[in-house]
Amino acid sequence: MREGALKAVTAIGLALQEQIEHGVLASGTQLPAERKLSELFATTRITVREALLQLETQGLVYREERRGWFISPPRLAYNLMQRSHFHAMVSAQGRVPTTEVISARLQPASAAVCARLQLAAFSSVIQICRARRIDGRLVLYVEHYLNPQYFPQILQLDLTQSITELYTQHYDLHYGRVRFEFAPTALPPEAATRLKVSAASPGLRIERINYDQHERLIDCDLEYWRHDAIHVGVDVPQHRLYDGAQAAIF
């Protein structure tokens, strides 16, 4: 990119950033179309898009397929040491959670799922796929894999609710030990489609392997978050510093 274009990209980015930081452009506001912005800044759409992409990298704006660019809301605090489900975690931070069930069925378990849940070859598993929103914005696509031995008839329940609460209410089970794995990722096609972003957009993949209060391995979750939706933290009491750190890492 030529020097003049680079200066234009920087100038557009700084102008939009200033309006965001001063609240002129509020969270969730839709920006004008790229063509309109190019006219406003007397430049090309390519230059405008480059500026927006840089702001997206900073987490200040986000894009939805076929809808355009929007001002990013504050990130959700995701504390590993708080035993809380999605709806409770979001509500506790003054936000509005919603859940959409995409599919729910009993199916043959893949080799990877068998390994995660320590199932024998050719086992069946309950797969529940859901999309989740905060304040109306799609932020999370998640695949839940449940050992059907512990959850008879769960597919008959309202799966838009918290699965954690369904476990407690209908099966007298609650989570005990949890293992987390985190990795930045390019969103796979299914996750990108459900989050209405371009294929291979940046995201955060969180894998949870969950045990119940009896130390039985009962389910695992594969979470695909928009890269700008959360920030992950650990608040560890001093007397649990060593054990807590181990739990967070492994």
N, C-alpha and C positions, 0 to 999 in steps of 0.2 A: 504494500500500500504506500502511495506517495506521501511525502511529508505534509502537503496541504490537506490531504484526506485524513491523515492521522490527527492533525490539529482539529479538524472538524469533528471527528469522532470524540476526541477528548472534550471539546467545548459542549457538544450535545449532552454527553454523559454528565458533565458537571452541572449543566443547567437543570437537567431532570433530577439529579441527585439533590440539588439544593431545594427544589420544590418538594421533594419527598421528605427531606429532613425537617423542613419547616411546616409540614402538615398541609401545604397547599394541595398536594396530591395525596389524598387519604388512602389508607389501606383498602384494597378491593376496587379502587377506581380503575376503570378501563381507559387506557390511553387512546388517543386518536389513531386512526389507521396510519401505517407507515407512509403511505402516499401523502396524507395530510401533514404529517410531521416533516417530511422532506420539503414540502412547500413552506412550512413555518420557519424552518432553519435554512432555507434556500440552498439545499444540497440534494444529493441523490438518495434514493431508497436504500441502496447498498450501504452508504455511509450511515444512515439512520439505523439500519438493522445491525451493523457492527457495534454501534453505541449501545443499542438495546441488549445485544448479546453479552457485552461486557457488564452491563448492569445486572443481567440475569446471573452471571457468574458470581457477583457480589451478593446475590440474594435480595436485591432491591425490587426487581420486577420478575414476572413469570409470564409464560406464554401458554395458551391453550389452543389446540388444533382447531382451526376454522372459527375461532372466536377473537383472537388477537392478544394484545399485551395488557397486563394488569399490574397494579402496585401490590407488592407482596405484603401479606399481613405479618405480624410478629411470629417468630418461631415458637412452637410448642416445646415446653421443657419436658424432657423424657428422662426421668430419674430411675435408674436401674434398681435402686434399693427400696423404692416404694412399691408395695404389692398392690397395684391398682390396675384396673382394666381401662380400655380406651375411653369409654363413655365417662367414667368417673374422673379419669385424668384430665380430659378435655374440659368437662364441666367445672372442675375445681379451679381451672385457670380462667374462668369467666367466658368460655367459648361454647359454641353449640355443636355437639357431635351428631352425626347421622350415619347410618349403616345401610348398605344395599347388598342383598344376597344375590350373587351372580349365578351360582350353581351349588348344589348340595347332593351328594350321592355316595353310594357304596361302590367301590371300584377296586380292581387289582392294584396292589401297591407296587410302585416302581422299585428298582433295586436300591436307589438312593433313600427312599422312604423306609424300606425294610431295614436298611442299615441304621437310620436315625432312631427308629422305634424298636430296634432289635427284634424284628419279626422274621419268621421263617419265610423262605422262598415261596412264592405263589399265595401269600397271604392277601386278605382283603383289608381295605382301609376306608374310613369315612373321609372324604374330601369336601371341605366347605370353602368356597371362594367368595370373598366379599370385597367391596369397595367402600372406603370410609371418607367422610367429609368433615371438615372443620369450618364452621360458619358458611356452609354451602360450597366450599372449595374442595375438590378432590385432592387428597393428599396421600392416601395409602391404599395399596392393593395387597391383600393378604390371602395366603392359602393355608388353611388349617388341615392337619392330618391327624385323625383320632383313631386310637385302637378301638375297634368296635366291641371288643370284649367288655369294655367298661361302660359303654354308652348305648344300651339298647333303646330303640325308638327315638333317639335324639333328632332324627331327620323329620319327625312329626312336630317338633317344637318350633317356636318363633325364633328363627336364627338371626333376625335383625337385632335381637337383644344381646347382651353380654354373654358370651359362652362361659366365662368364669362364673357368672351368677347362675346360669343354667346348671352347671356342675353342682353347685351348692344346693340349689333348690330341689333338683330332681334326682341327684345321685349321691348326695351327702359326701361330695369330694371337694377338696380345695387344693390349690397348688402348694407344694412343699419346695423342694430344691428346683432351681431353674438354671439352665446353662444358656448363655448368650454368645453369639458370634456376630461380629459386625464387619462389613466390608463395603467400601464405595463400589458402585457398579454402574454399568450401562444398563438401563432398564430393558428387560427382555420384552419381546413383542406383546405378549398378553398383558403385562403390567403397564406398558406404555399406552396400549389401546384403552385400557380401563381408566387410566389417569388422564387421558386425552392430551398426551404429549407426543412428540416425535419419537420414533423408534430409536433406541440407543441413547436417549436423553440421560443425563447424569442422575443417579439416585443413590439411596442408601439401602442396603440389604441387611436385615436383621433376622437371624435364625434363632429361634427359641426352642429348646428341648425341655419339656416340662414333666416333673414327677409329682405325684400326689403326696398326701400326708403319710401314706404307708410306704413311700419310697418306690412306688410302681411307676414305670415310664408310661405315661398315658397319652401324650400327644406331642406334636411339634408344630410350630408356625413358621412360615416364610413370609416376612414382611418386606414390601418394596415401597419405600417412602420417596416422595419428591425430595430432591436434595436440599431445598430451602424450607422444608416444612418443620423440622425439629432441630433442637440441639440436645445432645445426650450428656447427662451428668451423673455423678455418683456422690451421694451424701452419706458418708459412712460414719457411724458413731465411733468414738475413739476406742472403746473396748472391743470393737469388731473390726478394727482397721485391717488387720492381716486377713482374716477370713472373708471379710466383705470384698477386699480387693481381689482375692482369688475368685470369688463368685462372679464378679463383674467381668473378669478377663476370660474365665473359662466356662 
